[in-house]
Structures are given as C-alpha cells and as structure tokens.
Amino acid sequence: MSRKDSLSKNIRKLRKECKLSQEELAKKVGITFSTLTKLESGVNKNPTLNTLCKIADVLGVSLDELVGRKLQNIEKMI
C-alpha cells in the first residue's frame, strides 16, 4: 500500500475513532465536505501541508501518524 493510500485510509479510520462524521471533521478543519470526501476516497492525493496539519490537530495525531510513517522507518533512514 502506498503512503497516499495510507493517508486516505488513516483519515477515515482516525475520524471514526474520534466518532466524527465527515461533515463534523470538515467543519472543524475548515475545509469543504467535498474536499474531505475526496481525501478519504483517495481522489485528492495531494492535499496541502496546511490541510494535513489541521486534520492531524483535530484528530489528535502527529503528521507522521496521519500519513502512515512509522518511527522505525525513519530511524533506518538516519
């Protein structure tokens, strides 16, 4: 699974864990419902960093967690 596929699945999974509807998350993040559904379905594969930061903040996770990066993969790169 690519990192971009992980992003869409992670957003959906984390949103559900926070018991938020798509409408609620979109409103809290300050994006349209349409934008969020495109992110969750993988249609929008290049969201802005600002959007990703807002989503991560609302969902209470780091950007690394949101995009599916694992600490051990980062440590291998160092």
N, C-alpha and C positions, 0 to 999 in steps of 0.2 A: 504494500500500500504506500503510495507516495505521500509526502508531507502535506500536499494540498488536499488530498483525500482525507487525511487525518484531521486537518483543520475543520472541514465541514462536519465530520462525524463528532469531533470533540465539542464543537459549539453546540450541536444538538444534544449530545449526552450531558454536558455540563448544565445547559439550560434546563433540561428535565430534572436533573439532580437538585437544582435550585427551585424547582417547582414554579417555573416561569413559563408563561405562554410565549409564543413568538411575538405577539403584539406587545406584551409587557417588556420583554427584553429589548425589542426595537425602540420602544419609548424611553426606557432607562438609558440606553446607549446614545439616543439622539439620531437614529437612522430610520429610514422608512421600513415598513413591514416588508415591502418588496425586496429591499436590499438584503434584509436578514434571510428571507426565504431563498434568495439566490446564493447567499453564503452557505446556508445549511444544505442546499441541494448540490453544491459544487459548481454551479453555473458561473458565479463570480469567484474566480480563482486568484484574484489579485487585489484584495482589499487594502486600503491604506493602512499605514502603521498606526495612525491616529485612531482609526476604527478598531483595529485589533487591540490597542491599548484600552480603549473604552470598554470593549467586550470583556477583556480579561479582568478589568477592575470590577465591573458589575458582577461577574461570575466568581470573583474572589480567587483567581488563579494567576500565576505568572504567565508572561508571554510564551515562555518555553513550554509550559504545560498546555497552553491553548493550542500551540502548533504541533504538539506531539514530540517535542525534543526531549530526550532523556539525558539525565546528568552523565551517565556512563558514556554515552556517545560523545558528549562534549569533552570529557576527560581524555578520551582516546585521541582527540584532535590536538591536545596540548602537548 
